[in-house]
Amino acid sequence: MNRALLLGTGVGIGTVLGFGVAHLVSRTPAGARFFDGLNGRLQGLGAAMRTGYREREAELRAAIGDAEAAVAALDH
C-alpha cells in the first residue's frame, strides 16, 4: 500500500512538473515551433486513424451484410 501511494504521488508530481516545463518551453520561439510541429504530426496521426477505422468499419458492415444474406438464402 505504501509503495503504491509513493508511486502515485511520484507520477502525479512528475505529470504536473512535465506540464509546467512544457508550458514554459512553449513560450519560446523554438518551443513554439516544436509544439506546432508536434501538433501537426499528431493531427495527421489522428486523421489516419479515423480513416482506417472508417474503412475497417465499412469492411465489417459489408461482411455482416453478406452473412445476413447467406443466412436469409438458407431460410428460403
KARADA-V792971 format. One line per field, one symbol per residue. phi: phi as a letter, one per 20 degrees, with the letter a starting at -180 (. if undefined). burial: I if it has 9 or more other C-alpha atoms within 8 Angstrom, else O. Layout:
BEGIN
phi = ???
burial = ???
END
This chain:
BEGIN
phi = .fffffffffffffffffffffffffeegffffffffffffffffffffffffffffffffffffffffffffffe
burial = OOOOOOOOOOOOOOOOOOOOOOOOIIOOOOIIOIIOOOOOOOOOOOOOOOOOOOOOOOOOOOOOOOOOOOOOOOOO
END
